[in-house]
Amino acid sequence: DAGFAETTPTYRGGEEALQNFIRANLVVPAEALKAGLSGTLYVQFTVEANGCLTNIKVLRGPGYGLDEEAIRVLKLMRGQWMPGQRGGKTVAMQLTIPVHY
């Protein structure tokens, strides 16, 4: 509907603050370090209308404990997201973000 603006959820402080939070809190598991893994995994989640994150899951994760670690870090973001809006109403929206390790 052309009359309804849509605003996607945003992390308080913006994209740079989001990546800084992830870098500061992500602990690469010893198993992943031993395997010499590096790269990016993608985490999908829903930002609820109240700003809480639900349905957190890793897409295309490498394993070695990194998937669980990325989920742990996202759970630390409670209250740090501003929810999306559709048609002037606050709504739940799904997002996918990169996590670099």
N, C-alpha and C positions, 0 to 999 in steps of 0.2 A: 504494500500500500504506500504510494508515493507521499502521502501526508504524514506518515509516521517516521520520525527520526529514530535511528538505532544507535546506541552507544555501547561499545563493548566494555567488559570489565577491565579495570586497570589496577595495577599494583601501586600503592601509595608511594609517591616519589618517582614513578615512571620506570621505564625499561632498565635504565642504568642501575637504579636502586634495587630492582629485582635481581639482576645478575650479580650485583655486589652481595646481596643477602645469600644467594645460592653459593657463591664462592666462599663466603665467610663460614658457612655452616656445613658444606658438603665434605664429608670425610671419605676419601677413596679407600675402600676395603683392602686389606693386605692381599687378599686373593687376587684382586684386580691389578694391584701394583706388581705382584709377582708375575702375572700374565702379560705385563707391559701394555695394558689397555689404555687407550686415550681416544677421545672423540666426543660425540654428542649423542645423547639419547633424548627422546621426546616424551613428555609427560602430558597426559590428557586429564582434565578435571572439570568439574562444574563449579562455577562461582554462584552460590545461591543468592537470592534477593537480599539476605541479611549480611552478605560478604563472606560467609563461611565457605570453605572448600569441601566438596564431597566427590565421590566416585573417582578418586585419584587412581590412575593406572598408567603404567609405562607402555609406550608403543615402541616397538623395535629396540628393546633394551638388550645389552650385551650379556646380561647375567653377571656372574662373579660377585654378587652382592650389591652391585651398583643400582639395580632396579629398586631394591628395598631401601637403599640409602636415599635415592631421589625422592621416594614417597615420604620417607621420614622428614626430609627437609621441607617438603611442601606442607606437611602437617604442622610445622612450626610457624607457618604464615598466617595463623588464625588472626582474624581482624585486620589484616594488612591489605585487603582488596576492597575496592569500591565496585559495587555490582553494576551490571549493565542495565540499560534502559531501553525499552521499546514502547513507542507510543506514549511517552511521558510516564510510564510506569516502571518501577524497579522489577526486574525479572531475573530468573536464573539463566545462565548461559554457559555453554561448554567452550573451553579454551584448550589449546595445545601449545606448550612452550618448550624450547630447547633447554637442556641441562648439559653444560660442557664439563668434561672431566679429564 
